[in-house]
Amino acid sequence: MKAIKQTGLVLFLLGLAIFIGTIFTGSFSLKQAELDTFLKEQNYKSEVIGEALQKAVVTTNDLNIFQFSNAVRNAYAASNNHYDNLIKKYDAEKNWDEKGKQFQYKISGKPHSLSFSLAKSAGKGPAPDSTGLMWFLTFGLAIIGALMYIVPDVILLGKPGIKNNGVFLNAATNRGWIGWFAFIFLVTFYILLYFFPDYIVNWVYLVDPISKSISGNPASQWFLYGFLYCTVMSVMAVRMYIKYRHNKYQILRTTSVLFFQIVFAFLIPEILVRFEKPWYDFKNAFPLDYDFFFKWNLEELLASGAFGLFILVWGVVLTIIVVPVMVYFFGKRWYCSWVCGCGGLAETLGDPYRQLSSKTLLSWRVERIIIHSVLIFVLVMTGFALYTFFSGEGQVLGIKTQTIQDIYGFLIGSIFAGVIGTGFYPIFGNRVWCRFGCPLAAYLGFVQRFKSRFRITTNGGQCISCGNCSTYCEQGIDVRAYAQKGENIVRSSCVGCGVCSAVCPRGVLKLENGPEEGRINPTDVLLGNDVDLMDLVNKK
Amino acid sequence: MEHIVIIGNGISGVTAARHIRKLSDKKITIISSETEYFFSRTALMYVYMGHMTFEHTQPYENWFWKKNRIELKKAFVKTVETENKTLHFADGDSLTYDKLIIATGSKPNKFGWPGQDLDGVMGMYHKQDLENLEKYAPNNKVCKRAVIVGGGLIGIEMAEMLHSRHIPVTFLVRENSFWNGVLPEGESNMINREILSSGIDLRLSTNLKEIVADENGNVKSVIIDETGEELPCNVVGLTAGVAPNIDFLRDSGIEIGRGVKVNRYLETNVEDVYAIGDCAEQHEGIDQRRPIEAVWYTGRMMGETLAQTICDNKTQYKPGHWFNSAKFIDIEYQTYGWVWAQAKDHESRFYWEHEDGKKCIHINYDKTTREFIGINNFGIRMRHEFFDKVLNEKRTVDYVLEHLADANFDPEFYKLHEKEIVAKFNQENNTNIQLKKKSWKRIFSKA
């Protein structure tokens, strides 16, 4: 068994190494005809971009992706510079007519995204040419290796039950060197994905056939991300199934998040695209889905006929009615740890890191300030967006809606949710985004705290203050602080993962939905002592 | 300002301090020689097993004590001078008190076995024991085998700890079945099986004769009394129960028996001196309890109670219905009310065991009145409030079985066995009890 496990680890690392190595493979160039087709598709007005790109990429030189990206970005910059200079010139000459005309020639878009679209049709090498083989050597090996590493645990972990043996003795899970490597890898991955998509174009090639078979289109970096996300979740779900095979709540919950990720977040949106409908994830509720009310999205939906209108209505109903009503009955867990994609990744890939979240009072304070600030931010931004949509004005009170949207997209959408939210799993625990950043979680939290039937019931006086519950709370809730007072846990941040209850050695905690009355039950003297004393002290 | 000094920073002393602070402005000092801050002793095992770090076992952050004006002093009390209310510390320092609370807990029993003080022989009670174990049994290369002597709760915990680091464990139990002074036969057998199937070498009806040293004064082996067999090992865990940790009181004038003798108000024979927790000994056991109860919960309850008395609301220690819990490797155990190892004359028993042999319940009730007396549940969690209420209201066994669904405390979606349990009871007793559906209204109604 141990041999299988170790072979698996080797295969996984090999797959990972080839995956990383793939970035550096291939050569990138275009034939003149290919460039012409590209330019025709893009329909640029710039008169110099064609020549600039031709010089950059129509070449017999072996350009790797970094050289290619560099050349392409320079070409676009040269084109834009050319017109910027003209603008400056006419400005100096006060020739307003000519100055105004120049703006149409400028090409907008992030340099690395422009470079990505071109690179997507310029690659030659193992990833674009032997896609199947390369897929097997990367994804294939990593999946097989990971499973070989995970599955022997059925035997090696011993009998079903909580087996957190060695969690804090292992460099992967106690912020040791393996944890720091995982941190660097994840952070780098997210930075490449969000800001340098052209550098990972070889990875995107690997999933082209899959994308084509689902949506009919070649893959984008977002398809790659979606596919990788589902793959990682599926493999790590196997780990969950084994680790918690004695706990039906965990089994069902894992199955649920996996289902919603694969079907709702991945397959349905891609299939919608195949039928020329807007890409939409039906479970992704505003304000987590922060661009739902952006002008471009509303316009796209309104332009998509009855189906677009249906999405629009569903999106609004989901946030205003479905989400709070469900939270009233079941707590926010129904979303955060049964449905949500972010939660799904946190509960599968992130499960080995749950014990790393900080439980201090200070971190609770910081958490409340940050998460509620994000909620306010998203609401203000949405106000701006709706104002812009209805009035047509591009700015409110002298602030451009677009600027606010860009800042949110960059700071919250990319840096916080991605780079920090997932990249920091091995350091700050697996719910960094859900705990500190997610505006939807903040909204659901209010409902859960003030109007819900959900609570974690503390079983009378049975707590022995051991601290397993607090240690394994991914949301950094000091569960023990309540349990040892005989008090139920009613906290806005609780995502109801159920692990506190699972790791409790004395059967003290139970997630349940019951009457609101008596849900919050402050106690000083716990059940089991003198009845008169309990009444005397607790009723004060 | 009155100065309350508490010796011992375990659950009893800390609970007393917290409640005194809630009720008053008195000056409070807690003295401990073991650790700077309060930690959960029951969680020490999880530190060795790598489930947690030692910091995780501390229920309060370090700022808590200053904020609540509870002074902590790390020192070892050598003697208590009750006449002028002064404590003398091992380092020569001293401290005066107005009221003294003795909450020094227990220490592991040693029964004079030859070799019991060798290097590598240890209990599993203090933080220092944990550090010792980490030193002598960091892995299965340094410690090729460990032998545990004494079949109680700490013994099985220590076996589980060592086993988690893949160290072969031999577990010597004097009795002919694990913990059968407390557990009835069915439950005790179930735990025997659990221990054996985990790969721990359980030896029942087996006593330790002596521990043998190597040339460096380390443990080399143990010799078994019955067979004379010599078992090579590097670590010996002595877990044959605990006794009150009160040696420093021998000449203080405070009355001691096995523990510090206290009355129902937790007062000792000396005015302004109290004792709570493991180290306190009631003149007579309360209800059917033992005079000394070395249990987390009772320590906490004594702390809650004594704080009232100290703060001018003189209150008797009146523990409610007995309850307890433990975890035997993978099998959780809870108990409410009394289920003795042997049924008493007026008692009748009902035992149900799941076919997988890892879950059972054992109900004890009065033969004639059918009043419910207690339950042991293994592998199934039960609601404390439910049974507390049942015992308060003196309900019958029939009532309990009828409402068994209300009592269940397992996580959602777990397979429930109530139907099966009730059916078995009906069959054995020729009754026709109908299981009622779970009712939130009943569960949450306080009355």
Boltz contact constraints between the chains, C-beta under 6 A:
constraints:
  - contact:
      token1: [A, 159]
      token2: [B, 330]
      max_distance: 6.0
  - contact:
      token1: [A, 161]
      token2: [B, 330]
      max_distance: 6.0
  - contact:
      token1: [A, 164]
      token2: [B, 51]
      max_distance: 6.0
  - contact:
      token1: [A, 165]
      token2: [B, 49]
      max_distance: 6.0
  - contact:
      token1: [A, 165]
      token2: [B, 50]
      max_distance: 6.0
  - contact:
      token1: [A, 165]
      token2: [B, 164]
      max_distance: 6.0
  - contact:
      token1: [A, 166]
      token2: [B, 50]
      max_distance: 6.0
  - contact:
      token1: [A, 167]
      token2: [B, 50]
      max_distance: 6.0
  - contact:
      token1: [A, 168]
      token2: [B, 50]
      max_distance: 6.0
  - contact:
      token1: [A, 168]
      token2: [B, 53]
      max_distance: 6.0
  - contact:
      token1: [A, 169]
      token2: [B, 50]
      max_distance: 6.0
  - contact:
      token1: [A, 248]
      token2: [B, 413]
      max_distance: 6.0
  - contact:
      token1: [A, 248]
      token2: [B, 414]
      max_distance: 6.0
  - contact:
      token1: [A, 249]
      token2: [B, 411]
      max_distance: 6.0
  - contact:
      token1: [A, 249]
      token2: [B, 412]
      max_distance: 6.0
  - contact:
      token1: [A, 249]
      token2: [B, 413]
      max_distance: 6.0
  - contact:
      token1: [A, 252]
      token2: [B, 413]
      max_distance: 6.0
  - contact:
      token1: [A, 459]
      token2: [B, 384]
      max_distance: 6.0
  - contact:
      token1: [A, 459]
      token2: [B, 409]
      max_distance: 6.0
  - contact:
      token1: [A, 460]
      token2: [B, 384]
      max_distance: 6.0
  - contact:
      token1: [A, 460]
      token2: [B, 385]
      max_distance: 6.0
  - contact:
      token1: [A, 461]
      token2: [B, 297]
      max_distance: 6.0
  - contact:
      token1: [A, 462]
      token2: [B, 325]
      max_distance: 6.0
  - contact:
      token1: [A, 462]
      token2: [B, 384]
      max_distance: 6.0
  - contact:
      token1: [A, 464]
      token2: [B, 42]
      max_distance: 6.0
  - contact:
      token1: [A, 464]
      token2: [B, 296]
      max_distance: 6.0
  - contact:
      token1: [A, 465]
      token2: [B, 40]
      max_distance: 6.0
  - contact:
      token1: [A, 465]
      token2: [B, 59]
      max_distance: 6.0
  - contact:
      token1: [A, 466]
      token2: [B, 40]
      max_distance: 6.0
  - contact:
      token1: [A, 466]
      token2: [B, 42]
      max_distance: 6.0
  - contact:
      token1: [A, 466]
      token2: [B, 43]
      max_distance: 6.0
  - contact:
      token1: [A, 467]
      token2: [B, 43]
      max_distance: 6.0
  - contact:
      token1: [A, 467]
      token2: [B, 56]
      max_distance: 6.0
  - contact:
      token1: [A, 467]
      token2: [B, 57]
      max_distance: 6.0
  - contact:
      token1: [A, 471]
      token2: [B, 52]
      max_distance: 6.0
  - contact:
      token1: [A, 471]
      token2: [B, 56]
      max_distance: 6.0
  - contact:
      token1: [A, 480]
      token2: [B, 59]
      max_distance: 6.0
  - contact:
      token1: [A, 501]
      token2: [B, 411]
      max_distance: 6.0
  - contact:
      token1: [A, 505]
      token2: [B, 327]
      max_distance: 6.0
  - contact:
      token1: [A, 506]
      token2: [B, 325]
      max_distance: 6.0
  - contact:
      token1: [A, 507]
      token2: [B, 332]
      max_distance: 6.0
  - contact:
      token1: [A, 507]
      token2: [B, 334]
      max_distance: 6.0
  - contact:
      token1: [A, 507]
      token2: [B, 381]
      max_distance: 6.0
  - contact:
      token1: [A, 510]
      token2: [B, 409]
      max_distance: 6.0
  - contact:
      token1: [A, 514]
      token2: [B, 440]
      max_distance: 6.0
  - contact:
      token1: [A, 515]
      token2: [B, 440]
      max_distance: 6.0
  - contact:
      token1: [A, 515]
      token2: [B, 444]
      max_distance: 6.0
  - contact:
      token1: [A, 518]
      token2: [B, 444]
      max_distance: 6.0
  - contact:
      token1: [A, 525]
      token2: [B, 304]
      max_distance: 6.0
  - contact:
      token1: [A, 527]
      token2: [B, 384]
      max_distance: 6.0
  - contact:
      token1: [A, 527]
      token2: [B, 388]
      max_distance: 6.0
  - contact:
      token1: [A, 528]
      token2: [B, 320]
      max_distance: 6.0
  - contact:
      token1: [A, 528]
      token2: [B, 323]
      max_distance: 6.0
  - contact:
      token1: [A, 529]
      token2: [B, 301]
      max_distance: 6.0
  - contact:
      token1: [A, 529]
      token2: [B, 304]
      max_distance: 6.0
  - contact:
      token1: [A, 529]
      token2: [B, 320]
      max_distance: 6.0
  - contact:
      token1: [A, 530]
      token2: [B, 318]
      max_distance: 6.0
